[in-house]
Amino acid sequence: MKVNTNSNTYIIIYSVVMVVIVAVLLALASLGLKSRQDENILNEKQTQIVKALGENPDEVAYNDIITNAVLLDASGAVVSEDTKQVFAALNDLKGSFAAGQYPLFVATSGVVVPMYGAGLWGPIWGYIALDTDMNTVKGIVLDHSGETPGLGAEITTMKHQRLYVGKTVYEGDEIVGITLKKGGADKSNPHEVDAITGGTKTSDGVSAMIKECLNYYKPYLSAVREADAADPAVEGQGESNTLND
Amino acid sequence: MASKSLKNLTAPLSGNNPVIVQILGICSALAVTVQLKPAIVMGLSVMVVTAFSNLVMSLLRNGVPSRIRIIVQLVVIAALVILVDQVLKAFVYDVSKQLSVYVGLIITNCIVMGRVEAFALQNKPWDSFLDGIGNGLGYAAILVIIAFFRELLGSGSLFGVRLIPESWYIAEGGVYSNCGLMLFPPMALIIVGCIIWAHRSFNKDLQEK
């Protein structure tokens, strides 16, 4: 049987069959692999939160260090303490920020604030951990989806992320964040770190992201700071308990 | 027969190399060669895609309507790339993150479609599969050579491991400085040019009169 492979009917049937087969194949692959992929993504988020606090994720598990994962509203009040809901909000951080939902991770040694912003080629995101004074940076984790390897993508290296430790984000009552300074940071300035060579746009994106995202959490962070300032004796949770007794 | 099949595998490594002889896939060779690790993973991913797109298209070659063959090729290649991407995300999440957007860009790599169009549509599945592996390897080899020089001279490291001691740098009181130009795409093009130059002076039959 000789089929004319150039007739219109053949071409149309061929295309339809081909598209259906490919669509089914890809849908099956996507469905079959989704649970594994989601697990990887959740695992990575928890690892990054632990890393932001300056701990080694191989030694310290997420559940051991994070005492509470909460969802805040724009006024800094806690609206949910359901971990599932917090991670759901974290999965679409951009949408959550727009909807006025702000996930926050509380540890005994500080808080971890998730961040989302724009780099040169695509989105950048990360976590910044603040000490119990809500001002000193304990650590930072930065990540990206499409920055150039060796240039903008250098924000993910330890070498770059180490620079942030010990810097402060408050200037008086305002959150100024941390600026990535092109041409080298002034060592005495507590709000500056070196920018990435050849990655100026990505560096600017990181500066803007830190400032913008921390300001979303300002009502909460400032409230904690004021509570501390009003009662300087209260530093750790352990001490506050003994004072209450 | 066996030696002829083998030739499909070995020819693209040097004499018919896709990058430095056929001058295909230059764009991605510029983009992912700043460091060695992404270059190697990219080379392997392209190899998997060229091998299997060649195999699938060779199996389909007698039924494909020639008027829409380019569309059919693109659908097959795109489906394979998405599959590779999904599998990487599920099983080697770290690597998938390293490659980021470049996995998607394999679809546009001229080598993949070039080999399907020029080889797989006229040849048997096994030969086509070997041709795909060979061209993928030839591409990977050039990427690794470029990435070697760019990472060594541009960052002073290989596979992210520092090779030039910190104390040699001007900032630390030494006399050495990384070549910042190496981090930019034009240097990859210049290195490709140097490789082609060296390659042709050893292979006189490739020189144009």
Interface residues (C-beta under 8 A of the other chain):
Chain A: T5 N6 Y10 I11 Y14 S15 M18 V19 V22 L25 L26 A29 S30 L33 R36 Q37 N40 I41 E44 W121 G122 D143 H144 S145 G146 T148 P149 G150 L151 T197 G198
Chain B: A31 V32 V34 Q35 P38 G63 V64 P65 S66 R67 I68 I71 V72 V75 V76 A79 I82 L83 Q86 V87 K89 A90 F91 Y93 K97 Q98 S100 V101 R150 E151 G154 S155 G180 L183 F184
